[in-house]
Amino acid sequence: MFLKDKKAFYKVCFDSMQVGIVVCNSKKEIVLANTSTSKIFNYTLDELSNKNAGELLKNSHNLNDFIKNPDNSKFKVPIEDFGVAKDGREIALKLSFGKIEYDKKCYYKALI
């Protein structure tokens, strides 16, 4: 099957995932988030764009630690943590972190 617009197809696949996906740069600025993330935290996708990913977590130390040392064995399994929704309520989360290299830059993803 040949896809005429692969970018649009990837976007549909990304947004259809039931798990929340957040991708941020080394400054923790969100560069990409899917609709599940939007629903989990009650933000629009526009509101999530360029937001600091650490603001979504009650304790951003896990994200900070992962960015500093992504090969740490602590990150080989999902981590239980708490997030903070737009209205301030706490949300129990299970996070899996990963590192992405694209165009000679490092990005960090969290599956929620």
C-alpha positions as YAML, in Angstrom:
chain: A
units: angstrom
residues:
- id: 1
  name: MET
  ca: [0.00, 0.00, 0.00]
- id: 2
  name: PHE
  ca: [1.39, 3.38, -0.97]
- id: 3
  name: LEU
  ca: [0.55, 6.30, 1.30]
- id: 4
  name: LYS
  ca: [0.36, 9.64, -0.46]
- id: 5
  name: ASP
  ca: [0.70, 11.69, 2.71]
- id: 6
  name: LYS
  ca: [2.80, 9.73, 5.21]
- id: 7
  name: LYS
  ca: [3.03, 12.64, 7.65]
- id: 8
  name: ALA
  ca: [-0.75, 12.81, 8.00]
- id: 9
  name: PHE
  ca: [-0.90, 9.03, 8.41]
- id: 10
  name: TYR
  ca: [1.72, 9.08, 11.19]
- id: 11
  name: LYS
  ca: [-0.17, 11.90, 12.93]
- id: 12
  name: VAL
  ca: [-3.41, 9.90, 12.87]
- id: 13
  name: CYS
  ca: [-1.59, 6.84, 14.27]
- id: 14
  name: PHE
  ca: [0.12, 8.94, 16.96]
- id: 15
  name: ASP
  ca: [-3.12, 10.60, 18.04]
- id: 16
  name: SER
  ca: [-5.07, 7.34, 18.05]
- id: 17
  name: MET
  ca: [-2.82, 5.74, 20.69]
- id: 18
  name: GLN
  ca: [-4.67, 5.06, 23.93]
- id: 19
  name: VAL
  ca: [-1.59, 5.89, 25.98]
- id: 20
  name: GLY
  ca: [-0.47, 9.46, 26.42]
- id: 21
  name: ILE
  ca: [2.73, 10.36, 24.59]
- id: 22
  name: VAL
  ca: [4.80, 13.45, 25.35]
- id: 23
  name: VAL
  ca: [8.02, 14.34, 23.55]
- id: 24
  name: CYS
  ca: [10.19, 17.13, 24.91]
- id: 25
  name: ASN
  ca: [13.61, 18.60, 24.24]
- id: 26
  name: SER
  ca: [16.47, 18.79, 26.73]
- id: 27
  name: LYS
  ca: [14.94, 21.98, 28.19]
- id: 28
  name: LYS
  ca: [11.77, 19.95, 28.88]
- id: 29
  name: GLU
  ca: [9.75, 22.02, 26.39]
- id: 30
  name: ILE
  ca: [7.01, 19.86, 24.91]
- id: 31
  name: VAL
  ca: [7.50, 19.57, 21.16]
- id: 32
  name: LEU
  ca: [4.86, 16.90, 20.55]
- id: 33
  name: ALA
  ca: [1.93, 15.46, 22.49]
- id: 34
  name: ASN
  ca: [-0.99, 13.31, 21.46]
- id: 35
  name: THR
  ca: [-4.70, 13.65, 22.13]
- id: 36
  name: SER
  ca: [-4.62, 11.06, 24.93]
- id: 37
  name: THR
  ca: [-2.17, 13.29, 26.81]
- id: 38
  name: SER
  ca: [-4.53, 16.20, 26.24]
- id: 39
  name: LYS
  ca: [-7.40, 14.20, 27.76]
- id: 40
  name: ILE
  ca: [-5.35, 12.89, 30.71]
- id: 41
  name: PHE
  ca: [-4.23, 16.36, 31.81]
- id: 42
  name: ASN
  ca: [-7.27, 18.31, 30.51]
- id: 43
  name: TYR
  ca: [-5.21, 20.68, 28.34]
- id: 44
  name: THR
  ca: [-5.74, 21.39, 24.66]
- id: 45
  name: LEU
  ca: [-2.94, 20.33, 22.34]
- id: 46
  name: ASP
  ca: [-2.18, 24.02, 21.73]
- id: 47
  name: GLU
  ca: [-1.83, 24.59, 25.49]
- id: 48
  name: LEU
  ca: [0.60, 21.66, 25.74]
- id: 49
  name: SER
  ca: [2.76, 22.94, 22.90]
- id: 50
  name: ASN
  ca: [5.99, 24.42, 24.34]
- id: 51
  name: LYS
  ca: [4.74, 23.88, 27.91]
- id: 52
  name: ASN
  ca: [7.41, 22.59, 30.28]
- id: 53
  name: ALA
  ca: [6.86, 18.82, 30.64]
- id: 54
  name: GLY
  ca: [7.97, 19.05, 34.27]
- id: 55
  name: GLU
  ca: [4.82, 21.08, 35.02]
- id: 56
  name: LEU
  ca: [2.71, 18.01, 34.23]
- id: 57
  name: LEU
  ca: [4.42, 15.99, 36.95]
- id: 58
  name: LYS
  ca: [4.04, 16.52, 40.68]
- id: 59
  name: ASN
  ca: [7.68, 15.57, 41.16]
- id: 60
  name: SER
  ca: [9.66, 16.29, 38.00]
- id: 61
  name: HIS
  ca: [12.79, 14.68, 39.47]
- id: 62
  name: ASN
  ca: [12.18, 11.45, 37.51]
- id: 63
  name: LEU
  ca: [12.13, 13.36, 34.23]
- id: 64
  name: ASN
  ca: [15.18, 15.40, 35.25]
- id: 65
  name: ASP
  ca: [17.05, 12.23, 36.24]
- id: 66
  name: PHE
  ca: [16.16, 10.54, 32.96]
- id: 67
  name: ILE
  ca: [17.38, 13.49, 30.87]
- id: 68
  name: LYS
  ca: [20.67, 13.52, 32.81]
- id: 69
  name: ASN
  ca: [21.16, 9.74, 32.68]
- id: 70
  name: PRO
  ca: [18.81, 7.91, 30.26]
- id: 71
  name: ASP
  ca: [20.78, 4.66, 30.56]
- id: 72
  name: ASN
  ca: [20.12, 4.33, 34.30]
- id: 73
  name: SER
  ca: [18.66, 0.88, 35.02]
- id: 74
  name: LYS
  ca: [15.93, 2.57, 37.08]
- id: 75
  name: PHE
  ca: [14.30, 3.60, 33.79]
- id: 76
  name: LYS
  ca: [14.15, 0.09, 32.28]
- id: 77
  name: VAL
  ca: [10.74, -0.47, 33.92]
- id: 78
  name: PRO
  ca: [7.67, 1.79, 34.21]
- id: 79
  name: ILE
  ca: [7.74, 4.24, 37.13]
- id: 80
  name: GLU
  ca: [4.74, 5.14, 39.25]
- id: 81
  name: ASP
  ca: [4.35, 8.86, 39.80]
- id: 82
  name: PHE
  ca: [1.72, 11.57, 40.05]
- id: 83
  name: GLY
  ca: [0.75, 14.13, 37.48]
- id: 84
  name: VAL
  ca: [-1.01, 17.45, 37.86]
- id: 85
  name: ALA
  ca: [-4.03, 18.20, 35.68]
- id: 86
  name: LYS
  ca: [-4.85, 21.69, 34.44]
- id: 87
  name: ASP
  ca: [-7.34, 22.13, 37.30]
- id: 88
  name: GLY
  ca: [-4.67, 21.18, 39.87]
- id: 89
  name: ARG
  ca: [-5.96, 17.73, 40.76]
- id: 90
  name: GLU
  ca: [-3.41, 14.94, 41.14]
- id: 91
  name: ILE
  ca: [-3.46, 12.01, 38.74]
- id: 92
  name: ALA
  ca: [-1.81, 8.64, 39.40]
- id: 93
  name: LEU
  ca: [0.50, 7.84, 36.48]
- id: 94
  name: LYS
  ca: [2.67, 5.01, 35.27]
- id: 95
  name: LEU
  ca: [5.51, 6.44, 33.14]
- id: 96
  name: SER
  ca: [7.91, 4.84, 30.69]
- id: 97
  name: PHE
  ca: [10.73, 7.05, 29.43]
- id: 98
  name: GLY
  ca: [12.72, 6.84, 26.23]
- id: 99
  name: LYS
  ca: [15.34, 8.81, 24.35]
- id: 100
  name: ILE
  ca: [14.99, 9.77, 20.68]
- id: 101
  name: GLU
  ca: [17.71, 11.16, 18.41]
- id: 102
  name: TYR
  ca: [16.44, 13.12, 15.43]
- id: 103
  name: ASP
  ca: [18.30, 15.51, 13.18]
- id: 104
  name: LYS
  ca: [21.37, 15.30, 15.47]
- id: 105
  name: LYS
  ca: [19.34, 16.44, 18.50]
- id: 106
  name: CYS
  ca: [18.17, 14.49, 21.54]
- id: 107
  name: TYR
  ca: [14.54, 14.36, 22.55]
- id: 108
  name: TYR
  ca: [12.90, 12.56, 25.44]
- id: 109
  name: LYS
  ca: [9.55, 10.80, 25.40]
- id: 110
  name: ALA
  ca: [7.25, 9.73, 28.15]
- id: 111
  name: LEU
  ca: [4.54, 7.14, 27.66]
- id: 112
  name: ILE
  ca: [1.76, 7.73, 30.15]
...
